[in-house]
Amino acid sequence: MSRNKSIDIAITVALIVTFLAPRLAGIGDFVTLDEPSWLSQGANFYYALGQREFDKTVYEYQPAVTTMWIISFAMLAYFPEYRGFGQGYLDYEKGRLDPFMVEHGYDPLVLLIYSRIIQVFVLLVLFLVLYFLLQKFFPKPVAVFALLFAMFDPFYLSQHRLMDHEGMVSLFGMISLVSLAIHLFKENKPAYLILSGVAAGFMSLSKSSSIAMLSAVGVLLLWRVIQDRGQGWGKGFLSALKTFSLWFLFLALTYFIFWPGMWVAPGKMLYEVYGNAFSYAFQGARLKITEELDVSQFTLNTRFADVWEVAKILLYRTTPVTWLGVVLGFALPFTRDPERSQRNKLFFTLWLVNGIAFILLIGVAQGRNSPHYVLSSYLSLNLLAGLGWFHFAEWLSQRLPSSRNIWQYGMLALVMLYQVGSVITNYPYYFTYRNPILYAAGWYNKFPHFPYCEGLDIAAKYLASLPDAENATVFSYYSRGCVSYYYPGPTISYRPYYSDGEHTEDLLTNLRASDYLVVYYANQGQLAHHLNFVNAMAKAEPFHVVWLNGYEYVRIYKVSELGPEIYEALANLK
C-alpha cells in the first residue's frame, strides 16, 4: 500500500471517530420536546408502508420523508410487528404511540435511541461525501480543518443528536451546492450534476424550507454565465438554463422515487406540503386553521426587527472563534494567487449567500422561527469561518520566523480546541451553549433562549430514584417523552391552556390526582401566558429544584405539601 493511500485511510478513520464520538456519547440521556411526536409520525409512516396505503405517508407542511424513513428502519429493527396489529394510525398529537408500545412490551426510549443512531450514521456518510467533494477544490488539510471546525459548532452538533431533519437538510444542501460547483468549475462530468440534483431532492424531501438553497444555486449558475460571457451572454444563459433544468429533473425524480405517497397521490402530497408551507409562511397558520389558501390574504413579515431576531439567535449560539473566522473570511477573495483567489471568491460568496438566504427566509415568513430552522446557515458560516482561519494562519506564518508550520498549525489547533471545548462544556445537550460575549452583554441572560426540555430528564431521574416511584403520579409540563421516558410511574401532561384561567377545573383535578407537580420554569417562567400560574406556585416551597448552567430550570412540588392558599390562588388564575 502506498504512503499516500495509508495517509488517506488514516485521515478517514480519524474523521469517522471524531465525528461519531461526540454524537453517540450519551445518545439516550435526554429527550427534546418534538421527538416523541416525530416517533409517532414515523410509526404511522411505517404502518402505511406495511398496509400499502402510500397516500398516508404525508405530514402537513414538512415532507420529513427522510426522517420518516429513518424511524421506519428503527421500527423494523426494534418493533417490526407494529405494522401487523391493525391499530390504524395513532394520533401523534395525543401521544397514543407510547402507551401502545409499553402495552406490547416495548420502550419508546429505545425506539428513539435506535432512530438517533441510524440518523447519526446517515449523517456520517454525508459528512464523508462532503469531505471528498471539498477536496476537489481545497487541499486535504484545508478541507479537514474547515469541516471539523463546522462539525464542532455546539448548536450545529447538538442537532445531529436529535431525531429531526435539520442536520440532514444542511448536509444534503451543502453536498448539492459543492457538487454543482465541481460540475460547473472543475470537472464537467454528469455524475456531479446528478449527485447535486439527487442531494437537493433529499433535502427537499426533508423540509420545504430547502427552497432557500435556490439563492446559492442561482449564484453558481450566474457565476458560470459571467465566466463564459466571452462566448456571448445568450449562449451562457441558455447553457445555465439547460444545467438548471437537468439539475431540477434529478431533484424531481428523487422526490418522486423516495416518497411512496408521490407514487399514488402526487397532487395530494404536494398540496399538503406546499399548501401548508405557503399557508404557514403567508397566512401565519396551517391549512387546518386557515382552511384554504387565499392569495388575497397573503402577507410577508417585512419587519427588519424579525430578521434581526433570527440573526441574533444565531450570533448568540455561535462561538467567538466562529465570529472572528467569518470576519477573517472577508479577506479570502484578496489572495494573490489567481487560481486560489478565484476559488476563494466563489466559496466566500456561495457560503455567505446560502447562510443569509435561510436567515431571510425564516425571518420574513410568518409563524415560528425556532433556532434550528436556520441550521444550514450555521453550517455555511462555520465552513466560511474555518476557511477564514486557515487562510489567516497560513498568511501569518509566512510573515513569521522559521518553523512556519508550527506557527500555522499551532494557531489552528488552539482555535479548534476552543471550538471543541465549547461543545464539551455543554455535554450532553450542546444546544445550551451561549456565546460568552453576548451573555456578558446581557443578551438572553435572564432565561435560556428556547429551552428544548433540557433539565426535565434530570428531574425525571431524580423522581424515579424516590421510594415507590412506580406508583406516584407526576403532573408535568412537557411530560411526554421528556419526563415519561425516564420516569417509571404514571405521568399527566400539563396543557398550555391550563394557565389561561378558563380551565382551572381541569388544572385542579389533575393536580389533586398527582403526587408531584413539575414546573418547567425555564420555559413557563418566561412566557406571559404562564406567569400567573408560576407566580401562584411561587408561594409554595419547591420540594426540589434543578439548576443547569446557572439557570433555574425545573421546580418540583410535592402535592401533599401544598397548602389551601395555593389551591385558592390556582382557582383564581386570570
Secondary structure as UniProt FT lines:
FT   HELIX           3..24
FT   TURN            25..28
FT   TURN            33..34
FT   HELIX           35..51
FT   HELIX           54..56
FT   TURN            60..61
FT   HELIX           65..78
FT   HELIX           80..84
FT   HELIX           92..94
FT   HELIX           97..103
FT   TURN            104..105
FT   HELIX           108..134
FT   TURN            135..137
FT   HELIX           140..151
FT   HELIX           154..160
FT   HELIX           166..185
FT   HELIX           190..206
FT   HELIX           208..213
FT   HELIX           214..227
FT   HELIX           229..231
FT   HELIX           233..257
FT   HELIX           260..264
FT   HELIX           266..270
FT   HELIX           271..275
FT   HELIX           276..283
FT   HELIX           287..290
FT   HELIX           295..297
FT   HELIX           304..317
FT   HELIX           320..329
FT   TURN            330..331
FT   HELIX           332..334
FT   HELIX           338..364
FT   HELIX           371..374
FT   HELIX           375..397
FT   TURN            398..399
FT   HELIX           404..424
FT   TURN            425..429
FT   TURN            431..432
FT   HELIX           436..440
FT   TURN            441..444
FT   TURN            454..455
FT   HELIX           456..464
FT   TURN            467..468
FT   HELIX           469..471
FT   STRAND          474..477
FT   TURN            480..486
FT   STRAND          491..494
FT   HELIX           496..500
FT   HELIX           504..512
FT   STRAND          516..520
FT   HELIX           521..524
FT   TURN            525..526
FT   HELIX           528..530
FT   HELIX           531..537
FT   TURN            538..539
FT   STRAND          544..548
FT   TURN            549..550
FT   STRAND          551..558
FT   HELIX           559..561
FT   HELIX           564..571
//
